[in-house]
Amino acid sequence: LGLILTQKNLLEKPKMIWNMDECGKSFEHNPVKVVAEKGAKNVPGRTSAISTHVTIVACVNAMGDKMSPLLVVKGKTERSIFGFNTQEAPSGTMWDYQESGWMDDRIGERWFKEIFLKQCGNDRPQILILDGHSSHESLALIQEGIKEDVVVLSLPPHTTHYLQPLDRTVFGPFSKQYDRA
């Protein structure tokens, strides 16, 4: 990272250093604590085994500026989105669907072209730091990054829980508040 920031002359340009990550949030509550009779061997679950979730994709730069979020819902067709109150989402939110409700190459490439490139500004070069998920490293996304002079830097595997800034500063606190609510 230091070498890229130096080579691309980005050390003093925090508005051109971006970080993207995703977080899946279930609509079923996972209680932090469960009350049960003392000595009970089986405690019935308070939540359903069938869960609906939304994947939230966020991107911020080193100055704290944010891009429009992407929300991915579980479904096979665009009709999957109709069950959500999309008008109440943050301004500029992009919605998509996927059979499992997670990111895939198509959605990752769409996010890069329709959100990242449109909202990162015209100054180049820029850097996009993300985890090594396959949907973030598709050949088409990397080729588009090269064409647009955006360096796509993947964090090393099994280190994102320590190194991923969005995990530590946005999604971590968000998840705690979501569970409390």
BAFI-387896 format. One record per residue (C-alpha): residue number from 1; residue in one letter; chain; x, y, z. Coordinates in nm, 4 decimals. Layout:
BEGIN
+------+------+-------+----------+----------+----------+
: resi : resn : chain :        X :        Y :        Z :
+------+------+-------+----------+----------+----------+
:  NUM :    a :     A :        X :        Y :        Z :
...
+------+------+-------+----------+----------+----------+
***
This chain:
BEGIN
+------+------+-------+----------+----------+----------+
: resi : resn : chain :        X :        Y :        Z :
+------+------+-------+----------+----------+----------+
:    1 :    l :     A :   0.0000 :   0.0000 :   0.0000 :
:    2 :    g :     A :   0.2771 :   0.2423 :   0.0927 :
:    3 :    l :     A :   0.4582 :   0.1716 :  -0.2336 :
:    4 :    i :     A :   0.1443 :   0.2306 :  -0.4419 :
:    5 :    l :     A :   0.0590 :   0.5508 :  -0.2534 :
:    6 :    t :     A :   0.4125 :   0.6784 :  -0.3140 :
:    7 :    q :     A :   0.4345 :   0.5692 :  -0.6793 :
:    8 :    k :     A :   0.0938 :   0.7175 :  -0.7637 :
:    9 :    n :     A :   0.1604 :   1.0347 :  -0.5613 :
:   10 :    l :     A :  -0.1452 :   0.9797 :  -0.3401 :
:   11 :    l :     A :   0.0102 :   1.0249 :   0.0062 :
:   12 :    e :     A :  -0.1254 :   1.3785 :   0.0363 :
:   13 :    k :     A :  -0.4556 :   1.3104 :  -0.1427 :
:   14 :    p :     A :  -0.6922 :   1.1358 :   0.1006 :
:   15 :    k :     A :  -0.9940 :   1.2115 :  -0.1175 :
:   16 :    m :     A :  -0.8518 :   0.9696 :  -0.3771 :
:   17 :    i :     A :  -0.8010 :   0.6744 :  -0.1401 :
:   18 :    w :     A :  -1.1191 :   0.4659 :  -0.1187 :
:   19 :    n :     A :  -1.2231 :   0.1673 :   0.0887 :
:   20 :    m :     A :  -1.5149 :  -0.0619 :  -0.0011 :
:   21 :    d :     A :  -1.6686 :  -0.3424 :   0.2012 :
:   22 :    e :     A :  -1.9939 :  -0.5282 :   0.2407 :
:   23 :    c :     A :  -2.1958 :  -0.6504 :   0.5350 :
:   24 :    g :     A :  -2.4912 :  -0.8865 :   0.5438 :
:   25 :    k :     A :  -2.7683 :  -0.8026 :   0.7902 :
:   26 :    s :     A :  -3.0351 :  -1.0557 :   0.8766 :
:   27 :    f :     A :  -3.3931 :  -0.9543 :   0.9459 :
:   28 :    e :     A :  -3.4011 :  -1.2242 :   1.2134 :
:   29 :    h :     A :  -3.2626 :  -1.1042 :   1.5432 :
:   30 :    n :     A :  -2.9704 :  -1.2936 :   1.6910 :
:   31 :    p :     A :  -3.0135 :  -1.2254 :   2.0612 :
:   32 :    v :     A :  -2.7011 :  -1.1460 :   2.2553 :
:   33 :    k :     A :  -2.8534 :  -1.3043 :   2.5680 :
:   34 :    v :     A :  -3.1317 :  -1.5574 :   2.6140 :
:   35 :    v :     A :  -3.3280 :  -1.6053 :   2.9357 :
:   36 :    a :     A :  -3.3955 :  -1.9684 :   3.0276 :
:   37 :    e :     A :  -3.4731 :  -2.1735 :   3.3351 :
:   38 :    k :     A :  -3.1620 :  -2.2668 :   3.5308 :
:   39 :    g :     A :  -3.0412 :  -2.6150 :   3.4353 :
:   40 :    a :     A :  -3.2517 :  -2.6343 :   3.1177 :
:   41 :    k :     A :  -3.0897 :  -2.8714 :   2.8683 :
:   42 :    n :     A :  -3.2792 :  -2.7456 :   2.5628 :
:   43 :    v :     A :  -3.3588 :  -2.3809 :   2.5153 :
:   44 :    p :     A :  -3.6029 :  -2.3152 :   2.2324 :
:   45 :    g :     A :  -3.4790 :  -2.0628 :   1.9793 :
:   46 :    r :     A :  -3.6550 :  -1.7306 :   1.9661 :
:   47 :    t :     A :  -3.5753 :  -1.6778 :   1.6012 :
:   48 :    s :     A :  -3.6662 :  -1.8633 :   1.2862 :
:   49 :    a :     A :  -3.4197 :  -2.0894 :   1.1079 :
:   50 :    i :     A :  -3.5271 :  -1.9283 :   0.7791 :
:   51 :    s :     A :  -3.3657 :  -1.5901 :   0.7413 :
:   52 :    t :     A :  -3.3965 :  -1.3030 :   0.4987 :
:   53 :    h :     A :  -3.1032 :  -1.0689 :   0.4747 :
:   54 :    v :     A :  -2.9761 :  -0.7699 :   0.2845 :
:   55 :    t :     A :  -2.6154 :  -0.7190 :   0.1821 :
:   56 :    i :     A :  -2.5014 :  -0.3605 :   0.2313 :
:   57 :    v :     A :  -2.2098 :  -0.2363 :   0.0205 :
:   58 :    a :     A :  -2.0449 :   0.0832 :   0.1420 :
:   59 :    c :     A :  -1.7519 :   0.2856 :   0.0146 :
:   60 :    v :     A :  -1.5766 :   0.5787 :   0.1830 :
:   61 :    n :     A :  -1.2558 :   0.7686 :   0.1213 :
:   62 :    a :     A :  -0.9810 :   0.8637 :   0.3651 :
:   63 :    m :     A :  -1.1416 :   1.2074 :   0.4135 :
:   64 :    g :     A :  -1.4678 :   1.0472 :   0.5261 :
:   65 :    d :     A :  -1.6664 :   1.1192 :   0.2100 :
:   66 :    k :     A :  -1.9121 :   0.8427 :   0.1256 :
:   67 :    m :     A :  -2.0625 :   0.7023 :  -0.1911 :
:   68 :    s :     A :  -2.4200 :   0.5910 :  -0.2415 :
:   69 :    p :     A :  -2.4780 :   0.2478 :  -0.0905 :
:   70 :    l :     A :  -2.5692 :  -0.0666 :  -0.2801 :
:   71 :    l :     A :  -2.8266 :  -0.2999 :  -0.1251 :
:   72 :    v :     A :  -2.8468 :  -0.6585 :  -0.2506 :
:   73 :    v :     A :  -3.1577 :  -0.8627 :  -0.1694 :
:   74 :    k :     A :  -3.2234 :  -1.2332 :  -0.2045 :
:   75 :    g :     A :  -3.4201 :  -1.3218 :  -0.5174 :
:   76 :    k :     A :  -3.4190 :  -1.4523 :  -0.8723 :
:   77 :    t :     A :  -3.5803 :  -1.1565 :  -1.0472 :
:   78 :    e :     A :  -3.6065 :  -0.7799 :  -1.0112 :
:   79 :    r :     A :  -3.9456 :  -0.8349 :  -0.8473 :
:   80 :    s :     A :  -3.7514 :  -0.9391 :  -0.5348 :
:   81 :    i :     A :  -3.6816 :  -0.5723 :  -0.4719 :
:   82 :    f :     A :  -4.0504 :  -0.4744 :  -0.4790 :
:   83 :    g :     A :  -4.1035 :  -0.5978 :  -0.1218 :
:   84 :    f :     A :  -3.8708 :  -0.3286 :   0.0137 :
:   85 :    n :     A :  -3.9497 :   0.0350 :   0.0838 :
:   86 :    t :     A :  -3.6865 :   0.1625 :  -0.1590 :
:   87 :    q :     A :  -3.8084 :   0.5236 :  -0.1303 :
:   88 :    e :     A :  -3.6923 :   0.5354 :   0.2336 :
:   89 :    a :     A :  -3.3369 :   0.4263 :   0.1475 :
:   90 :    p :     A :  -3.0594 :   0.6873 :   0.1498 :
:   91 :    s :     A :  -3.0521 :   0.9130 :  -0.1548 :
:   92 :    g :     A :  -2.8821 :   0.7526 :  -0.4539 :
:   93 :    t :     A :  -2.9058 :   0.3970 :  -0.3185 :
:   94 :    m :     A :  -2.8693 :   0.1333 :  -0.5868 :
:   95 :    w :     A :  -3.0709 :  -0.1877 :  -0.5428 :
:   96 :    d :     A :  -2.9927 :  -0.5268 :  -0.6933 :
:   97 :    y :     A :  -3.0852 :  -0.8896 :  -0.6389 :
:   98 :    q :     A :  -2.9048 :  -1.2195 :  -0.6378 :
:   99 :    e :     A :  -3.0275 :  -1.5726 :  -0.5698 :
:  100 :    s :     A :  -2.8470 :  -1.5978 :  -0.2358 :
:  101 :    g :     A :  -2.8605 :  -1.2262 :  -0.1525 :
:  102 :    w :     A :  -2.4818 :  -1.1882 :  -0.1639 :
:  103 :    m :     A :  -2.2436 :  -1.0141 :  -0.4010 :
:  104 :    d :     A :  -2.1371 :  -1.1827 :  -0.7230 :
:  105 :    d :     A :  -1.9243 :  -1.0786 :  -1.0216 :
:  106 :    r :     A :  -2.2152 :  -0.9156 :  -1.2070 :
:  107 :    i :     A :  -2.3125 :  -0.7030 :  -0.9079 :
:  108 :    g :     A :  -1.9506 :  -0.6163 :  -0.8236 :
:  109 :    e :     A :  -1.8873 :  -0.4973 :  -1.1795 :
:  110 :    r :     A :  -2.2141 :  -0.3040 :  -1.1848 :
:  111 :    w :     A :  -2.1260 :  -0.1359 :  -0.8531 :
:  112 :    f :     A :  -1.7812 :  -0.0390 :  -0.9842 :
:  113 :    k :     A :  -1.9166 :   0.1174 :  -1.3051 :
:  114 :    e :     A :  -2.2421 :   0.2699 :  -1.1825 :
:  115 :    i :     A :  -2.1454 :   0.3883 :  -0.8367 :
:  116 :    f :     A :  -1.7692 :   0.3953 :  -0.7883 :
:  117 :    l :     A :  -1.6596 :   0.5430 :  -1.1210 :
:  118 :    k :     A :  -1.9467 :   0.7920 :  -1.1291 :
:  119 :    q :     A :  -1.8902 :   0.9149 :  -0.7724 :
:  120 :    c :     A :  -1.5126 :   0.9020 :  -0.7177 :
:  121 :    g :     A :  -1.4519 :   1.2142 :  -0.9260 :
:  122 :    n :     A :  -1.2533 :   1.2764 :  -1.2422 :
:  123 :    d :     A :  -0.9088 :   1.3154 :  -1.0838 :
:  124 :    r :     A :  -0.6755 :   1.0250 :  -1.1468 :
:  125 :    p :     A :  -0.5107 :   0.8083 :  -1.0328 :
:  126 :    q :     A :  -0.7259 :   0.6761 :  -0.7492 :
:  127 :    i :     A :  -0.6983 :   0.3688 :  -0.5301 :
:  128 :    l :     A :  -0.9735 :   0.1340 :  -0.4166 :
:  129 :    i :     A :  -0.8915 :  -0.0914 :  -0.1212 :
:  130 :    l :     A :  -1.1169 :  -0.3925 :  -0.0678 :
:  131 :    d :     A :  -1.1145 :  -0.7456 :   0.0657 :
:  132 :    g :     A :  -1.0217 :  -1.0359 :  -0.1582 :
:  133 :    h :     A :  -1.3763 :  -1.1609 :  -0.2219 :
:  134 :    s :     A :  -1.4039 :  -1.3025 :  -0.5750 :
:  135 :    s :     A :  -1.6842 :  -1.0603 :  -0.6673 :
:  136 :    h :     A :  -1.4443 :  -0.7728 :  -0.5975 :
:  137 :    e :     A :  -1.1672 :  -0.9145 :  -0.8120 :
:  138 :    s :     A :  -1.3366 :  -1.0150 :  -1.1352 :
:  139 :    l :     A :  -1.1279 :  -0.9779 :  -1.4492 :
:  140 :    a :     A :  -1.3742 :  -0.7252 :  -1.5941 :
:  141 :    l :     A :  -1.3567 :  -0.5083 :  -1.2793 :
:  142 :    i :     A :  -0.9755 :  -0.5159 :  -1.2768 :
:  143 :    q :     A :  -0.9586 :  -0.4346 :  -1.6501 :
:  144 :    e :     A :  -1.2010 :  -0.1445 :  -1.6036 :
:  145 :    g :     A :  -0.9854 :  -0.0217 :  -1.3132 :
:  146 :    i :     A :  -0.6724 :  -0.0273 :  -1.5295 :
:  147 :    k :     A :  -0.8569 :   0.1543 :  -1.8098 :
:  148 :    e :     A :  -0.9820 :   0.4201 :  -1.5665 :
:  149 :    d :     A :  -0.6466 :   0.4529 :  -1.3796 :
:  150 :    v :     A :  -0.7926 :   0.3168 :  -1.0553 :
:  151 :    v :     A :  -0.5636 :   0.0822 :  -0.8643 :
:  152 :    v :     A :  -0.7677 :  -0.2017 :  -0.7128 :
:  153 :    l :     A :  -0.5815 :  -0.3287 :  -0.4054 :
:  154 :    s :     A :  -0.7015 :  -0.6408 :  -0.2246 :
:  155 :    l :     A :  -0.6263 :  -0.6951 :   0.1406 :
:  156 :    p :     A :  -0.4479 :  -1.0234 :   0.2206 :
:  157 :    p :     A :  -0.6778 :  -1.3213 :   0.2922 :
:  158 :    h :     A :  -0.7829 :  -1.3804 :   0.6547 :
:  159 :    t :     A :  -0.6691 :  -1.0331 :   0.7638 :
:  160 :    t :     A :  -0.9716 :  -0.8186 :   0.6866 :
:  161 :    h :     A :  -1.1097 :  -0.8425 :   1.0415 :
:  162 :    y :     A :  -0.7910 :  -0.6583 :   1.1472 :
:  163 :    l :     A :  -0.7191 :  -0.4425 :   0.8424 :
:  164 :    q :     A :  -1.0558 :  -0.3588 :   0.6853 :
:  165 :    p :     A :  -1.1329 :  -0.0018 :   0.7999 :
:  166 :    l :     A :  -1.5076 :  -0.0261 :   0.7271 :
:  167 :    d :     A :  -1.5364 :  -0.3441 :   0.9371 :
:  168 :    r :     A :  -1.3798 :  -0.1730 :   1.2340 :
:  169 :    t :     A :  -1.5259 :   0.1785 :   1.2124 :
:  170 :    v :     A :  -1.8639 :   0.1450 :   1.0381 :
:  171 :    f :     A :  -2.0006 :  -0.2091 :   1.0194 :
:  172 :    g :     A :  -1.8807 :  -0.3135 :   1.3667 :
:  173 :    p :     A :  -2.0580 :  -0.0320 :   1.5529 :
:  174 :    f :     A :  -2.3564 :  -0.0568 :   1.3151 :
:  175 :    s :     A :  -2.3985 :  -0.4280 :   1.3917 :
:  176 :    k :     A :  -2.3854 :  -0.3664 :   1.7669 :
:  177 :    q :     A :  -2.6517 :  -0.0962 :   1.7439 :
:  178 :    y :     A :  -2.8634 :  -0.3106 :   1.5097 :
:  179 :    d :     A :  -2.8578 :  -0.5993 :   1.7609 :
:  180 :    r :     A :  -2.9440 :  -0.3643 :   2.0478 :
:  181 :    a :     A :  -3.2377 :  -0.2175 :   1.8563 :
+------+------+-------+----------+----------+----------+
***
